[in-house]
Amino acid sequence: SDQDLVGIVTIHKAKGLEYDVVFCPFLWEGGLTPRGDGLPGLAYHADDGRLLAAPPDGYRPFCRREAFWLDDYALFMAIQAAHGQVGLSEWPDALRLREETALRSAKKRLAARVGYYKAVQYLFYEQWAALKDYANRHGIRIIGDIPIYVSPDSSDLWAHPELFQTDA
């Protein structure tokens, strides 16, 4: 509920953490009511639907530095959301096959959603970096992993099908 979300954000701020927003995707599965163009209620901090009403100094450099994956990922997520979360194989051919005209149109039409997904990634990155730094300072080493399976319904496959061996 919105009351639970306020409680989580209040606890988050009370612990002295830097961000006003805590990304809790598990809350959105039936918890928050979509507003505007279907994004969860948490997405709106300004009239235009941006997650970050006033982006921090690090946001634009993050977007430039991570553009090699972030742009395709955010567009993929925005298109998928606009099509009711259907799988990639059910998208219109022009979008599924990345036809330039269709991509240009989608980028323009879904600009707010694309910005939203970029902001979510930025917030996650910043919070993850802070958590990792905290853990490292306390003698805890966090290691990552590599994907051994890529979903056929992923931004990676959509953006770079030439890198994958598929049955299709």
N, C-alpha and C positions, 0 to 999 in steps of 0.2 A: 504494500500500500504506500501511498505518498507519505503517510505518517512514519512508516518504517524507514523509508528513504531519508527523511529529515533526521531521524534518529541516527542513522548510519553516518550521514554527513556531519552531524553535530559531534558524534564520538570521534570521527576522523579529525575534525578541527581541534577538538579538545586535546588530542594527543600531540598537537603542535605540528601536524603534517602540513605541507606547503599548499596542497591543492584543495580547492573548494569542492571538487567533484571526485567521487570515487567510482571507478568503473566496476559495476557489479552486474555482469550479464545474467547471472542466475536470477536476479530480481526481475528481469524483463520478461521472463517466460511466463506470461499471463499476469504479471504483477502490475506493471505500469501501463497506463492508457496511452496509446499513440495520440499525438497531436499534430496538427498541420498536415504535412505530407506523409504521415505514417511512421515517423521516427518516434521512439519512446519519449515520454514526457520529459525525461531528464535532459534530452537533447536541446531544449530551448532555453537559452540564456539571453537571447536577443530576439528582436522581431523577425529577423531573417532566418532563424532556425539554426544558427551556428552553435556548436557546443561550447566554443571558447568565445565569449563576448568580446574579450580583449586578450588576444593571444599573447602569451609570455614571449620574452625576447628570444628564447630558444626554439620557438615553434617554426618560424620560417626557415632558419638554418637546418632544422631537422628535416623539413619537407624537401629542401634542396638536396641534402646529403643522402636521403633515403629514396629519392625520386625513382631510382632504377627499379624498385619493387613497389613502392608506396602508391604511385600514380595508378598503375594497373590494378593493384589490390583494391584501392578505394573505389575506382570506377566499377570493378567487378561486383563489389558488395552493393554499391548503389543500384546498379542494373538489376541485380538479383532481388533486392528489396522492392524495386519498382515493379517487378514481375511476380510478386507474391511468393518469393523464396522458391520458385520452381527451379529444378536442376538445369544446368547448362545445356543439356541436350534438348530441353524444351524451349529455349530462348528462340526468338525470331532469328532466322538464318543470318541476316545482315549483321546482327550483334554477335551471334555465336561465332561467326567466321571473321569478325573484326573488320568489316568493310569500313573504309575511312569515313565515308559520309555518315554512316550510322553511328560511328564512334564520336564524331564531331557533334552530332545532334544530341547524343546521350550526355556528353560532357557539359553541354550548355544547359540542357533541360534538368539535369540532376546535379548541378553545381553545389547546391546546399548539402545534398546527401554525400557527395564526394568529400566536401570539406569536413563534414561530420565524421566520416570514417577515418580521415587523416588525423583529426583531432583526437579520436579515441586511441589511435596508435601512438600518437605523441604522448598522451597522458600515461598510457601503459609503459612506454619506453622510459619516461622520467621516473615513474614509480618503481619500475623494475630496477633501474640503475641505482636508485636510492636504497632499495632493499638489498641488492647485491653488495653495495658499498658497506652498508651496516653489518651484514653478515660477515664480510671479509674482515672488517675491523674487529670482529669478535671471534676470529679464528675459524670461521665456517667458510668453506670453499663451495661455491655453487658451480656445477658444470652443466653445460647444455647437452643437447643430443642432436642427432641429424635425422631427418625424416627418411624412413625406409619405404614408405608407401605414400604416394601422392593421390589424393582423391580425384576421381574423374570429374568432380564438380568443384574445381579449385581455380583460383586466380592464376596459379602457376601454370596449369595446363592450358587455360584459356589464353594467357599472354604469350606463352612460349611452347606451343605444341611440338615444335621441332626437337625439343629436348627430351621428349618422352616417347616411349614405344607403347602404342596403344593397339587395341584390337579393332578400333573403328576406322 
